[in-house]
Amino acid sequence: MLYYWLHIIYVYIGSKFLWKRVNLAKDFSRIRRVSVLDCDAFRFMANSKYFYYMDLIRLEITFRTDLYKNTIKKGKYPVIGSQKIIYKKPLKRWTKFKITLILEGWDDNWVYHRQVFSRNNEVYAIGFTKVGFWYKHKIQDIKPIILESGITQDEMPVSEEVLNFFTNDYNILKTSKK
């Protein structure tokens, strides 16, 4: 957990003082390397690390845009409504890979992203996230937040393909046995 927080501090400092600002609406990519700390016993990146890198790239785009000053600085905190991942091939230790964050759209309360893990132009995994902002014990209306943060288009409907990934999440929670 310490490594996670140190990495977030690194991303925050880099975003504020070293790296250029980015456009919230455009695809955003970073090159990473699978380290020893990312691997399980079989020399491949552990499944949990994919979610770790998905967190980092979302936080980096938050810090490198006006989204940070319009949310976290005002006490509105990002929350994951749901996230899914589809694995195709494992990433081996020491290999470089690219993670690309793609804005899929938004509805009243949630922003949807696709996060593609690739290497040599081949997809290794794809993650999908549903993210909102929590303030005073409730999820916030997303449209004013993203418009204040630099997105100029009024609407960006989410594709049926992406929405279908999250359709039954609430029902599963509601009907789960304790």
N, C-alpha and C positions, 0 to 999 in steps of 0.2 A: 504494500500500500504506500509505503514511503516513496518508492520509485515512481508511482503514479502521480503523487502530489508534486514531487520534484520536476517531473516532466510538464505538468500543468504550469508551474512557476516559470519554467524555461519558455514555454509557449507564450505565456503572458508577457514576459520581458521582451522576448523577440518580437512579438506583435506590436508592442507599444514603442519600442526604441530602435529596432534593427531592420525590420521588414516593412515593405510597402503595404499600403492599404489595398484591399481587394474589393471587387464588386460582389455584393451579396447575391445577386441574381445569376451570376455566371458560374460555370463549372470551376471547381477549385481542386487542384491536385498537389500532392506532396510525394516526394520519393522517400522511402523508408528502407531500413535494412532489418532483417530478422536477426535479433541478437540472441545470445545464449539464454538470457532471462525470459525471452519470449517462447522458448521451446519446451516441449514436453520430453519425455524420455526417449522418444523415437526420432529426435532431431528435427521435428517439424514444428511450425508455429502452433501453439495451443489454441483451441477454439476460442477460449476466453480472450485471447489477445486481439482477435479481430474486433471484438466489441470495444476493447481498450483503444485501438487506433481509430475506430469510428467516433468515440468520445473526443479524442484529441483533435481530429480535424474539424468537428463541429465547434469545439471551443476556440480553435484558432480562427475560424471565420467569424465567430462572435467577437473576438478581441480585435480583429483587423478591420472591422466595419463599425458603423454607428450603432449596431445592435447592442453592443456592450453598454454604451451610455444610455440607451433607451430601455434597458431591461435590468441587468444586474445592478448597475449603479443606482437604480430607482427601487431596488428591493424585489424585482420580479425575477424569479429564478427559473432556469430551464428545467423541465421535467420530461422524462421519456414516457410517452403514453404506451408505446409498444415498439419493439424492434425485432426484426427477423433477419436471418442470414441463410443464404444458400451456398453451400461449399461445392466446388467443382474439383479442385486439385489442392494438395497441401503446399504450403510455402516452406522450403527447406532453410535450415540455419545458414546465416550469412548472406542469403540472397537479397538483392534489392527488389523492391516492389513499389508500385505506384498505387496510391489510394486517391480516388477522385470522388468528391462530394458533388452531387447533382441535385439541384432544387427541382422537385417534382411538382410542387404546387402547394396550395393551402386551402383550408375551408375556414369555418368560423373560429375555431379554437386551436387548430393544429397546423403545423408545417410538416410536409413530407419530403424526405430525402432518400436518394438512392446513393449508395456508397460502393464503388466498384474497386476491387482489389485486382490488379493486373501486373503482369510481368511479360516483357517482350511482346506487347500487344495481344496477349492472351489473358482472358478473364479466369481468375482463380477462385473468386468468391464475389457475391453481391449481397450487400446488406440494405435493409430498408428501415427507416426510422420515422416515427410519428412523435414530434416534439411540440410542446406547448410551454407557456410561461405561467408560473404559479405566483399569485399575489393575494394576500389577505384571505387565505384558505379557499381560493377557487382559481380555476383556470381562466386565463384572460382572453379577451377577444384579440385575435392575432392580427387582423387587418391594420389597425392603427399602429401597432408596434412595427410591422415590417414597412409600412409606408413612411414612418418617421425615420426608419433606419436606412433608407436609400433605395428601396425598390420603387420604381416609377409606374409600373403597370398596376392597374386597379384590381385585376383578378388574374388568377392562374389556377384554373380548375385542375384537380388531381385526376390522373387517368384512372379508368376502371380497373386496369391491371394492378395498380398500386393500392387502390382502395380495397380491392378484394383480399389483399393480404391481411388487412386489419378488421374486416367485417365482423367476424365472430368473437373477437377478443373479449368484449364486455360480457357476452353471453356465457363464455367459458368460465369467467370469474364468478358470475352470478350463480351458475349451476354447479360449481365445484363443491365437493363435499369437504367438510372440515377435517 
